[in-house]
Amino acid sequence: MALCALRRRLLRSSCAAWSRLLQRPSSGCVYSSVHGFHQDEITEKLQAFPGGSVDLLQQESGIAVLTINYPSRMNAFSGSMMVELEERVSQLESWTDGKGVIVRGADGTFCSGSDLTAVRAISNPQDGMKMCMFMQNALTRLLRLPLISVALVEGRALGGGAELTTACDFRLMASGSVIQFVHKHMGLVPGWGGAARLTRIVGSRNALKLLGGALKVDPELGLQIGLADGVVEAPQAAEGGAGVVLQQAENWLSHYAGGAAPVIRAVKKVVLSGGELPLSEALRTEKDVFGTVWGGPANLQALASKSKHR
Ligand SMILES: CC[C@H](C(=O)O)C(=O)SCCNC(=O)CCNC(=O)[C@H](O)C(C)(C)COP(=O)(O)OP(=O)(O)OC[C@H]1O[C@@H](n2cnc3c(N)ncnc32)[C@H](O)[C@@H]1OP(=O)(O)O
């Protein structure tokens, strides 16, 4: 009897923990000090490898643009950029008016993974583990944002860059672009959570093919296996390239992120909990999220306008 009561109590507290995780900012981490992860320590280490930036533009439309910006290294992630990524995710967690985010690379290419200069300097297992936990935390928090996220892939997404695309809800590939998990060629497997997320996106068999063969995924193959959700036309630079592609991505996203921010954020929360939690817990979270929009402004407006859905 006592054991049952204890089990029930543990279950209740784990449900409450998940519900808190989905509602509260900056709590979507996988690792903490319990796992030997000390954010300040690895942050200091990463800052020793500077270069490039991760830029955030939060627009009044509720759509943000997050740009990986280190064109001279094909937008590879320097140590300081990893730290900036985590800071930008924190900013997005506090953005209560946000509905969507587009993740892209500067100058017509997405991201070529870790900056190999930094990788060579921290190639010992201890530092590798710390970097891995840091990036898994940052990318898990990116994926768990109450925003609909799209990776806009132009040019190449290699290694960690390919992993970054899987930390978004959707992937749009520009014509001529390639996503490639090159890890096998580097004697590695993904460590930023890319394998776990890829498997959930394309299934075990396709994930095995992409990782085991280090296959180049072009837009056609991407659509075929469900890694890509759409293809955008990449015009020549002379035709205003970057702006045109970004505009196409914003138009695409507007189909899913149009409408009142509280409703779009609620949509993301119920889908996220549906995907991550056991059914009973997901149902309870759905009930809680439902309670935040029921009788809310968008709901009352729709009721008053007697809207029809023909
Ligand atoms: C494997 C997992 C790991 C992780 O998850 O942490 C990683 O991500 S490791 C990084 C995996 N990525 C690579 O190995 C990319 C290696 N680079 C290339 O294959 C090519 O540079 C390519 C295909 C990205 C671009 O080729 P292209 O001919 O168009 O240009 P360049 O090779 O001349 O590149 C221009 C310039 O960028 C530098 N560069 C590119 N990627 C990186 C990188 N990841 N780290 C550091 N620097 C990078 C390249 O060296 C050139 O610099 P330069 O000074 O002109 O030589």
Ligand as a Chemical Component Dictionary entry (heavy atoms), coordinates in Angstrom:
data_LIG
# 
_chem_comp.id                   LIG 
_chem_comp.type                 NON-POLYMER 
_chem_comp.pdbx_formal_charge   0 
_chem_comp.three_letter_code    LIG 
# 
loop_
_chem_comp_atom.comp_id 
_chem_comp_atom.atom_id 
_chem_comp_atom.alt_atom_id 
_chem_comp_atom.type_symbol 
_chem_comp_atom.charge 
_chem_comp_atom.model_Cartn_x 
_chem_comp_atom.model_Cartn_y 
_chem_comp_atom.model_Cartn_z 
_chem_comp_atom.pdbx_ordinal 
LIG C1  C1  C 0 31.497 16.037 -37.238 1  
LIG C2  C2  C 0 30.788 16.580 -36.123 2  
LIG C3  C3  C 0 31.287 17.867 -35.614 3  
LIG C4  C4  C 0 30.288 18.323 -34.597 4  
LIG O1  O1  O 0 29.139 17.885 -34.593 5  
LIG O2  O2  O 0 30.690 19.080 -33.723 6  
LIG C5  C5  C 0 31.426 18.841 -36.724 7  
LIG O3  O3  O 0 30.533 19.519 -37.136 8  
LIG S1  S1  S 0 32.988 18.904 -37.339 9  
LIG C6  C6  C 0 32.856 19.944 -38.756 10 
LIG C7  C7  C 0 32.255 19.226 -39.911 11 
LIG N1  N1  N 0 32.426 20.063 -41.066 12 
LIG C8  C8  C 0 33.451 19.926 -41.885 13 
LIG O4  O4  O 0 34.284 19.047 -41.743 14 
LIG C9  C9  C 0 33.545 20.938 -43.002 15 
LIG C10 C10 C 0 34.915 20.918 -43.654 16 
LIG N2  N2  N 0 34.924 21.848 -44.769 17 
LIG C11 C11 C 0 34.510 21.529 -45.988 18 
LIG O5  O5  O 0 34.143 20.397 -46.267 19 
LIG C12 C12 C 0 34.542 22.603 -47.012 20 
LIG O6  O6  O 0 35.253 23.712 -46.502 21 
LIG C13 C13 C 0 33.106 23.083 -47.397 22 
LIG C14 C14 C 0 32.400 21.952 -48.158 23 
LIG C15 C15 C 0 32.282 23.485 -46.168 24 
LIG C16 C16 C 0 33.191 24.327 -48.301 25 
LIG O7  O7  O 0 34.007 24.020 -49.404 26 
LIG P1  P1  P 0 34.374 25.193 -50.438 27 
LIG O8  O8  O 0 35.285 24.599 -51.438 28 
LIG O9  O9  O 0 33.131 25.834 -50.923 29 
LIG O10 O10 O 0 35.089 26.315 -49.550 30 
LIG P2  P2  P 0 36.451 26.177 -48.716 31 
LIG O11 O11 O 0 36.772 24.772 -48.418 32 
LIG O12 O12 O 0 37.488 26.994 -49.387 33 
LIG O13 O13 O 0 35.986 26.852 -47.348 34 
LIG C17 C17 C 0 36.045 28.247 -47.157 35 
LIG C18 C18 C 0 36.743 28.483 -45.841 36 
LIG O14 O14 O 0 35.903 27.996 -44.803 37 
LIG C19 C19 C 0 36.688 27.171 -43.957 38 
LIG N3  N3  N 0 35.807 26.199 -43.303 39 
LIG C20 C20 C 0 34.779 25.532 -43.835 40 
LIG N4  N4  N 0 34.202 24.748 -42.920 41 
LIG C21 C21 C 0 34.910 24.920 -41.783 42 
LIG C22 C22 C 0 34.797 24.371 -40.484 43 
LIG N5  N5  N 0 33.816 23.483 -40.137 44 
LIG N6  N6  N 0 35.668 24.790 -39.544 45 
LIG C23 C23 C 0 36.629 25.677 -39.834 46 
LIG N7  N7  N 0 36.782 26.246 -41.058 47 
LIG C24 C24 C 0 35.930 25.850 -42.013 48 
LIG C25 C25 C 0 37.682 26.530 -44.893 49 
LIG O15 O15 O 0 38.748 25.981 -44.180 50 
LIG C26 C26 C 0 38.057 27.717 -45.734 51 
LIG O16 O16 O 0 38.939 28.537 -45.012 52 
LIG P3  P3  P 0 40.351 28.967 -45.634 53 
LIG O17 O17 O 0 40.976 29.804 -44.578 54 
LIG O18 O18 O 0 39.986 29.734 -46.880 55 
LIG O19 O19 O 0 41.069 27.702 -45.930 56 
# 
loop_
_chem_comp_bond.comp_id 
_chem_comp_bond.atom_id_1 
_chem_comp_bond.atom_id_2 
_chem_comp_bond.value_order 
_chem_comp_bond.pdbx_ordinal 
LIG C1  C2  SING 1  
LIG C2  C3  SING 2  
LIG C3  C4  SING 3  
LIG C3  C5  SING 4  
LIG C4  O1  DOUB 5  
LIG C4  O2  SING 6  
LIG C5  O3  DOUB 7  
LIG C5  S1  SING 8  
LIG S1  C6  SING 9  
LIG C6  C7  SING 10 
LIG C7  N1  SING 11 
LIG N1  C8  SING 12 
LIG C8  O4  DOUB 13 
LIG C8  C9  SING 14 
LIG C9  C10 SING 15 
LIG C10 N2  SING 16 
LIG N2  C11 SING 17 
LIG C11 O5  DOUB 18 
LIG C11 C12 SING 19 
LIG C12 O6  SING 20 
LIG C12 C13 SING 21 
LIG C13 C14 SING 22 
LIG C13 C15 SING 23 
LIG C13 C16 SING 24 
LIG C16 O7  SING 25 
LIG O7  P1  SING 26 
LIG P1  O8  DOUB 27 
LIG P1  O9  SING 28 
LIG P1  O10 SING 29 
LIG O10 P2  SING 30 
LIG P2  O11 DOUB 31 
LIG P2  O12 SING 32 
LIG P2  O13 SING 33 
LIG O13 C17 SING 34 
LIG C17 C18 SING 35 
LIG C18 O14 SING 36 
LIG C18 C26 SING 37 
LIG O14 C19 SING 38 
LIG C19 N3  SING 39 
LIG C19 C25 SING 40 
LIG N3  C20 SING 41 
LIG N3  C24 SING 42 
LIG C20 N4  DOUB 43 
LIG N4  C21 SING 44 
LIG C21 C22 SING 45 
LIG C21 C24 DOUB 46 
LIG C22 N5  SING 47 
LIG C22 N6  DOUB 48 
LIG N6  C23 SING 49 
LIG C23 N7  DOUB 50 
LIG N7  C24 SING 51 
LIG C25 O15 SING 52 
LIG C25 C26 SING 53 
LIG C26 O16 SING 54 
LIG O16 P3  SING 55 
LIG P3  O17 DOUB 56 
LIG P3  O18 SING 57 
LIG P3  O19 SING 58 
# 
